[in-house]
């Protein structure tokens, strides 16, 4: 399937999705499953682990039987249907890498290419575009777990009448359920002063956005609490507890963190006691040794995860790449028995300075995310990096993806950037495989003003 064929599927997806009876289906799920979903993480650890093993067994067998990538990958290690009896059996399966999913697009990573009519695209902190098919069932389960997130992170204050405003890349699949559980949306490319005006008018109970965007809102010295906001959830970029506390003081709200990714959905959420609990029924999260790739039960290592919700493009033992520490012995008085992550590293972002105006990394990452959706640029497999080398110069690094970019594509990339930065900054686009690493970490957005920098 060529990129333009995927584009046609994507264009039809929202239209087809809107034809489905979401209010009816989700309404029934809320009645029958929401209490069970909300109480799941309060179960005994043994119950949680038993559930996870059953889900893993079903998911691995399905992937091996139906998804060509996994059939080839697991045949090499002698896998047979039903081989997963214990977690140790599961840990013997090979690790999955992003490049495998990219090179396997489309035929190798789905049962049927029509599954891509409902899909998501990831670039995130890796800066590399990846397309994943998602099932309607996964979207529904994710929606219920989202409601649980709002309830738990608000310390049970969130009610079905409340509005959650997402200032994000793109809106969620549904914006309400029978007129309740409303999920409003603004793009991060909206200037913060306009977003504040919208917040003042609509008075959402909770806001979900990027830390760098929230920092921009702090510059206006406005108390969000004066306009009905009680909680802000930040995600996708690294933020420490002190920064979130400082922003909470300025804005008059509670600010909590969400650790998540497109591939693995919610990974861990910061509870009101400021502990990160793994969302054990959304993703099965492992820590592995960075060199040996051996499983680590407790301690620091690389995050590897398995998405327990989505069968359309299964994500099994996926190398997330962040460094984290899990402490299975630590307990929390909030009642959540999900394992606790005591540290997370790897999501730090820079901002761009445009004539003394700060452009958050989130806005630039969202522009890149929408290169395909808005400008129809064939980005599958491309890795990108946006670097400010001087106060008046932006350098865009691109790798070669699965499809060639035209001159028009290149101009569209520049025009997208000029939608958030001033035109007196020059933009240069270079193709490379040697990206810039700051402090040995890759960042999709880098500010090098004042630092010694030699162009590659």
C-alpha positions as CSV (number, residue, x, y, z in Angstrom):
1,X,0.0,0.0,0.0
2,X,1.5,3.3,-1.1
3,X,1.3,6.4,1.1
4,X,-1.5,8.0,-1.0
5,X,-3.6,4.8,-0.6
6,X,-3.1,5.0,3.2
7,X,-4.1,8.7,2.9
8,X,-7.4,7.7,1.2
9,X,-8.1,5.2,4.0
10,X,-7.3,7.8,6.6
11,X,-9.6,10.4,5.0
12,X,-12.4,7.9,5.1
13,X,-11.7,6.8,8.7
14,X,-13.4,9.6,10.6
15,X,-16.4,9.5,8.3
16,X,-16.8,5.7,8.8
17,X,-16.0,6.1,12.6
18,X,-18.8,8.7,12.9
19,X,-21.3,6.2,11.4
20,X,-20.8,3.8,14.3
21,X,-23.2,4.0,17.3
22,X,-20.6,5.2,19.8
23,X,-23.0,6.7,22.3
24,X,-24.9,3.4,22.4
25,X,-21.8,1.2,22.6
26,X,-19.8,3.3,25.0
27,X,-23.0,4.0,27.1
28,X,-23.5,0.3,27.5
29,X,-19.8,-0.2,28.4
30,X,-20.0,2.5,31.0
31,X,-23.0,0.8,32.6
32,X,-21.5,-2.7,32.5
33,X,-17.8,-2.1,32.8
34,X,-16.8,1.3,34.2
35,X,-17.0,0.3,37.9
36,X,-14.9,-2.8,37.1
37,X,-12.3,-0.7,35.2
38,X,-12.1,1.9,37.9
39,X,-11.6,-0.7,40.7
40,X,-9.2,-2.9,38.8
41,X,-6.0,-1.3,40.1
42,X,-7.3,-1.7,43.7
43,X,-7.2,-5.5,43.3
44,X,-4.6,-7.7,45.0
45,X,-1.4,-7.8,43.1
46,X,-1.9,-11.5,42.4
47,X,-5.2,-10.8,40.7
48,X,-3.7,-8.1,38.6
49,X,-0.8,-10.4,37.5
50,X,-3.2,-13.3,36.7
51,X,-5.2,-10.9,34.5
52,X,-2.1,-9.7,32.7
53,X,-0.8,-13.2,32.0
54,X,-4.1,-14.2,30.4
55,X,-4.2,-11.1,28.2
56,X,-0.6,-11.6,27.2
57,X,-1.3,-15.3,26.3
58,X,-4.2,-14.3,24.0
59,X,-2.4,-11.3,22.5
60,X,0.8,-13.3,21.6
61,X,-1.1,-16.2,20.1
62,X,-3.2,-13.8,18.1
63,X,-0.2,-11.9,16.8
64,X,1.7,-15.1,15.9
65,X,-1.3,-16.5,14.0
66,X,-2.4,-13.4,12.2
67,X,0.4,-10.8,12.0
68,X,3.2,-11.6,9.5
69,X,5.9,-9.6,11.4
70,X,5.3,-11.7,14.5
71,X,5.0,-15.0,12.6
72,X,8.5,-14.5,11.1
73,X,10.0,-13.0,14.3
74,X,8.7,-15.8,16.6
75,X,9.4,-18.7,14.3
76,X,13.1,-17.8,14.7
77,X,12.9,-18.6,18.4
78,X,10.7,-21.7,18.0
79,X,7.5,-20.2,19.3
80,X,4.3,-22.4,19.1
81,X,0.7,-21.4,19.9
82,X,0.2,-21.8,23.6
83,X,3.9,-21.6,24.5
84,X,3.3,-18.8,27.1
85,X,2.7,-20.5,30.4
86,X,4.5,-18.1,32.7
87,X,5.9,-14.6,32.6
88,X,9.4,-16.1,32.3
89,X,8.2,-17.7,29.0
90,X,7.1,-14.3,27.8
91,X,10.4,-12.7,28.7
92,X,12.1,-15.1,26.3
93,X,10.3,-13.5,23.3
94,X,12.4,-11.2,21.2
95,X,12.1,-7.4,21.7
96,X,10.3,-5.4,19.1
97,X,11.8,-2.2,17.8
98,X,10.2,0.9,16.1
99,X,12.2,0.4,12.9
100,X,10.6,-3.1,12.5
101,X,7.2,-1.6,12.6
102,X,8.1,1.1,10.2
103,X,9.7,-1.3,7.6
104,X,6.8,-3.7,8.1
105,X,4.2,-1.0,7.1
106,X,1.6,-1.8,5.9
107,X,1.2,-5.5,5.1
108,X,3.5,-7.0,7.8
109,X,2.0,-5.3,10.9
110,X,-1.8,-5.9,10.4
111,X,-4.0,-8.8,9.5
112,X,-5.6,-6.8,6.8
113,X,-4.5,-3.5,5.3
114,X,-8.1,-2.2,5.7
115,X,-7.4,-2.2,9.4
116,X,-5.5,1.1,8.8
117,X,-8.8,2.9,8.3
118,X,-8.6,3.5,12.0
119,X,-5.0,4.4,12.8
120,X,-2.7,6.7,14.7
121,X,0.7,8.1,13.9
122,X,3.6,8.3,16.3
123,X,6.7,10.5,16.3
124,X,7.0,11.5,19.9
125,X,10.4,11.8,21.6
126,X,12.1,9.6,19.0
127,X,11.2,12.0,16.2
128,X,10.5,9.2,13.8
129,X,7.1,8.7,12.2
130,X,5.3,5.4,12.7
131,X,1.8,4.4,11.6
132,X,-0.2,2.0,13.7
133,X,-3.7,0.5,13.1
134,X,-6.1,0.7,16.0
135,X,-9.3,-1.3,16.6
136,X,-12.6,0.2,17.6
137,X,-12.6,-2.1,20.6
138,X,-9.2,-0.6,21.7
139,X,-10.5,2.9,21.3
140,X,-13.5,2.1,23.5
141,X,-11.4,0.5,26.2
142,X,-9.0,3.4,26.1
143,X,-11.9,5.8,26.5
144,X,-13.0,4.0,29.6
145,X,-9.5,4.0,31.1
146,X,-9.3,7.7,30.2
147,X,-12.4,8.3,32.4
148,X,-10.7,6.3,35.1
149,X,-7.7,8.5,34.8
150,X,-9.8,11.7,35.2
151,X,-11.4,10.2,38.3
152,X,-8.3,8.9,40.0
153,X,-6.0,11.9,39.3
154,X,-8.7,14.3,40.5
155,X,-9.0,12.3,43.7
156,X,-12.6,11.3,42.8
157,X,-13.7,14.9,42.1
158,X,-14.3,14.4,38.4
159,X,-17.9,13.7,37.5
160,X,-19.6,12.8,34.2
161,X,-21.0,16.4,33.9
162,X,-17.4,17.9,33.8
163,X,-15.5,18.9,30.7
164,X,-11.9,17.9,30.1
165,X,-10.1,20.2,27.6
166,X,-7.2,18.7,25.6
167,X,-4.7,21.1,24.2
168,X,-2.9,18.6,22.1
169,X,-1.9,17.2,18.7
170,X,-5.4,16.2,17.6
171,X,-8.8,15.5,19.2
172,X,-9.8,12.1,20.7
173,X,-12.0,9.9,18.6
174,X,-15.2,10.8,20.5
175,X,-16.0,14.2,22.1
176,X,-18.7,13.0,24.5
177,X,-20.7,10.0,25.5
178,X,-24.5,10.7,25.3
179,X,-23.7,14.3,26.0
180,X,-21.7,13.4,29.1
181,X,-17.9,12.9,29.8
182,X,-17.2,15.8,27.4
183,X,-13.7,16.0,25.9
184,X,-13.1,19.4,24.3
185,X,-10.1,20.2,22.1
186,X,-7.7,23.0,21.1
187,X,-4.5,22.6,19.0
188,X,-1.2,23.5,20.6
189,X,-0.6,25.8,17.6
190,X,-3.2,28.1,19.1
191,X,-1.5,31.2,20.7
192,X,-1.7,30.8,24.5
193,X,-3.6,34.1,24.9
194,X,-6.4,32.8,22.7
195,X,-6.4,29.5,24.6
196,X,-6.8,31.4,27.8
197,X,-9.8,33.3,26.4
198,X,-11.3,30.0,25.4
199,X,-10.7,28.6,28.9
200,X,-12.3,31.6,30.5
201,X,-15.4,31.2,28.3
202,X,-15.8,27.4,28.6
203,X,-14.6,26.8,32.2
204,X,-13.3,23.2,31.9
205,X,-12.8,21.1,35.0
206,X,-9.5,19.7,33.8
207,X,-6.9,20.5,31.2
208,X,-4.6,18.0,29.5
209,X,-1.6,19.4,27.7
210,X,2.2,19.6,27.4
211,X,4.4,21.1,30.1
212,X,6.0,23.6,27.7
213,X,2.5,24.8,26.7
214,X,1.4,25.1,30.3
215,X,4.6,27.2,31.0
216,X,3.4,29.6,28.3
217,X,0.0,29.9,30.1
218,X,1.9,30.7,33.3
219,X,3.4,33.8,31.7
220,X,0.1,35.6,31.7
221,X,-0.2,35.5,35.5
222,X,-3.8,34.2,35.3
223,X,-5.3,31.9,37.9
224,X,-7.0,29.1,36.0
225,X,-8.8,28.3,39.2
226,X,-10.8,31.5,38.7
227,X,-12.3,29.9,35.6
228,X,-13.4,26.6,37.0
229,X,-10.2,24.6,36.3
230,X,-9.1,22.4,39.2
231,X,-6.6,20.0,37.6
232,X,-4.1,20.0,34.8
233,X,-2.5,16.8,33.5
234,X,0.8,17.2,31.6
235,X,2.3,14.6,29.4
236,X,4.6,13.8,26.4
237,X,7.5,15.9,27.7
238,X,9.6,15.6,30.8
239,X,8.7,17.7,33.8
240,X,10.0,17.4,37.4
241,X,7.9,17.6,40.5
242,X,9.3,21.1,41.4
243,X,8.3,22.5,38.0
244,X,4.8,21.1,38.3
245,X,4.5,22.5,41.8
246,X,5.6,25.9,40.7
247,X,3.1,26.0,37.8
248,X,0.4,24.8,40.2
249,X,1.1,27.7,42.5
250,X,1.0,30.2,39.7
251,X,-2.2,28.8,38.2
252,X,-4.1,27.9,41.4
253,X,-4.6,24.3,40.3
254,X,-3.2,20.8,40.9
255,X,-0.7,19.8,38.2
256,X,0.0,16.1,37.8
257,X,1.9,14.1,35.2
258,X,1.0,11.3,32.7
259,X,3.6,9.0,31.3
260,X,2.3,7.6,28.0
261,X,3.1,6.9,24.3
262,X,1.1,6.3,21.1
263,X,2.5,2.8,21.0
264,X,1.7,1.8,24.6
265,X,-1.1,4.2,25.5
266,X,-1.0,5.1,29.3
267,X,2.1,3.7,30.9
268,X,2.0,5.3,34.4
269,X,0.0,8.1,36.1
270,X,1.0,10.4,39.0
271,X,-1.5,10.0,41.7
272,X,-2.6,12.7,44.2
273,X,0.2,11.4,46.5
274,X,2.7,12.0,43.7
275,X,3.6,8.4,43.1
276,X,3.6,7.1,39.5
277,X,1.4,3.9,39.3
278,X,1.6,1.7,36.2
279,X,-1.7,1.3,34.3
280,X,-1.4,-2.4,34.6
281,X,-4.5,-3.2,32.4
282,X,-3.5,-0.8,29.7
283,X,0.2,-1.8,29.2
284,X,2.3,-4.6,30.6
285,X,5.6,-2.7,31.5
286,X,9.0,-4.3,31.9
287,X,12.4,-3.0,32.8
288,X,15.3,-4.6,31.1
289,X,19.1,-4.2,31.5
290,X,20.3,-1.8,28.8
291,X,23.2,-4.1,27.8
292,X,22.1,-7.7,28.4
293,X,18.3,-7.1,27.8
294,X,17.6,-9.3,30.8
295,X,14.4,-8.7,32.7
296,X,14.7,-6.7,35.9
297,X,12.0,-7.1,38.5
298,X,13.1,-4.2,40.7
299,X,15.6,-1.4,39.8
300,X,16.6,0.8,36.9
301,X,16.7,-0.1,33.3
302,X,15.1,0.5,29.8
303,X,11.3,0.5,29.5
304,X,9.9,-2.3,27.3
305,X,6.1,-2.5,27.0
306,X,3.2,-4.5,25.7
307,X,-0.1,-2.8,24.7
308,X,-2.9,-4.9,26.2
309,X,-5.7,-3.1,24.4
310,X,-5.0,-3.1,20.7
311,X,-5.0,-6.2,18.4
312,X,-5.1,-4.3,15.1
313,X,-1.3,-3.6,15.2
314,X,-0.1,-5.6,18.2
315,X,2.7,-4.0,20.2
316,X,4.5,-6.7,22.1
317,X,7.7,-6.3,24.1
318,X,8.3,-2.9,22.5
319,X,11.5,-1.1,23.2
320,X,10.2,2.3,24.5
321,X,13.7,3.4,25.2
322,X,13.1,5.6,28.2
323,X,15.1,4.9,31.4
324,X,13.0,4.2,34.4
325,X,13.1,2.6,37.9
326,X,10.4,0.3,39.3
327,X,10.1,-0.4,43.0
328,X,7.6,-3.3,43.5
329,X,8.0,-3.1,47.3
330,X,6.8,0.5,47.6
331,X,3.2,1.0,48.5
332,X,0.9,4.0,48.3
333,X,-2.0,5.1,50.6
334,X,-4.1,6.0,47.6
335,X,-5.2,2.4,47.3
336,X,-3.7,1.8,43.8
337,X,-1.8,-1.4,43.6
338,X,-0.2,-0.8,40.3
339,X,3.6,-1.0,40.5
340,X,5.3,2.2,41.3
341,X,7.8,3.9,39.0
342,X,10.1,6.0,41.1
343,X,12.0,7.8,38.3
344,X,11.5,8.4,34.5
345,X,14.1,9.8,32.2
346,X,14.2,10.5,28.5
347,X,11.4,13.0,27.6
348,X,13.2,16.3,28.1
349,X,12.5,18.9,25.4
350,X,13.8,22.3,24.4
351,X,11.9,25.3,23.1
352,X,12.6,27.7,20.2
353,X,13.2,31.4,20.6
354,X,11.4,33.5,18.0
355,X,12.2,37.2,18.4
356,X,12.2,36.8,22.2
357,X,8.9,34.8,22.0
358,X,9.1,31.2,23.3
359,X,7.7,28.6,21.0
360,X,7.2,25.4,23.0
361,X,8.5,22.1,21.7
362,X,5.0,20.7,21.9
363,X,3.8,23.1,19.1
364,X,6.7,22.1,16.9
365,X,6.1,18.4,17.5
366,X,2.4,18.8,16.7
367,X,3.3,20.6,13.5
368,X,5.4,17.6,12.5
369,X,2.7,15.2,13.4
370,X,0.3,17.1,11.1
371,X,2.7,17.3,8.1
372,X,0.8,14.3,6.8
373,X,-2.7,15.2,7.9
374,X,-2.6,18.8,6.8
375,X,0.0,19.0,4.1
376,X,-0.3,15.4,2.8
377,X,3.5,15.0,3.1
378,X,4.5,11.3,2.9
379,X,6.3,11.1,6.3
380,X,6.2,7.3,7.0
381,X,9.6,6.3,8.3
382,X,11.1,9.8,8.3
383,X,13.0,10.9,11.3
384,X,13.1,14.6,12.0
385,X,14.9,17.1,14.2
386,X,14.3,20.8,14.5
387,X,17.3,22.7,15.8
388,X,17.7,26.4,16.5
389,X,21.4,27.0,15.8
390,X,21.4,30.8,16.1
391,X,18.8,33.4,17.1
392,X,17.8,33.9,13.5
393,X,18.3,30.4,12.1
394,X,16.4,27.1,12.2
395,X,17.9,23.8,10.9
396,X,15.6,20.9,10.1
397,X,17.3,17.5,9.8
398,X,15.3,14.8,8.0
399,X,16.3,11.2,7.3
400,X,15.1,9.3,4.2
401,X,11.8,7.7,4.8
402,X,9.8,5.1,2.8
403,X,8.8,7.7,0.3
404,X,10.6,10.5,-1.5
405,X,9.8,14.1,-0.6
406,X,9.1,16.6,-3.4
407,X,10.2,20.2,-3.6
408,X,6.6,21.1,-2.7
409,X,6.8,18.9,0.4
410,X,9.9,20.7,1.5
411,X,8.3,24.1,1.0
412,X,5.2,22.9,3.0
413,X,7.5,21.8,5.9
414,X,8.9,25.4,5.9
415,X,5.5,26.9,5.7
416,X,4.2,24.8,8.6
417,X,7.0,26.1,10.8
418,X,6.4,29.7,9.8
419,X,2.9,29.3,11.2
420,X,4.4,29.4,14.7
421,X,7.7,31.2,14.2
422,X,8.5,34.6,12.7
423,X,9.5,34.7,9.1
424,X,12.7,36.6,9.8
425,X,14.1,33.3,11.0
426,X,15.7,31.4,8.1
427,X,14.8,27.7,7.8
428,X,17.2,25.3,6.2
429,X,16.3,21.7,5.5
430,X,19.0,19.0,5.3
431,X,18.8,15.2,4.8
432,X,21.1,13.3,7.1
433,X,21.5,10.1,9.1
434,X,23.7,11.9,11.7
435,X,21.4,13.6,14.1
436,X,22.4,15.9,16.9
437,X,22.5,14.4,20.4
438,X,22.5,16.7,23.3
439,X,24.0,15.2,26.5
440,X,23.9,11.8,24.7
441,X,20.1,12.1,24.4
442,X,18.1,12.5,21.2
443,X,15.6,15.3,21.2
444,X,13.3,16.2,18.3
445,X,13.5,19.9,19.2
446,X,16.8,21.4,20.2
447,X,17.8,24.9,21.1
448,X,21.6,25.6,20.7
449,X,21.7,29.4,21.1
450,X,24.8,30.3,23.0
451,X,26.4,26.8,22.6
452,X,29.2,25.9,20.3
453,X,27.8,24.1,17.4
454,X,29.3,22.7,14.3
455,X,27.0,21.7,11.4
456,X,27.3,18.1,10.3
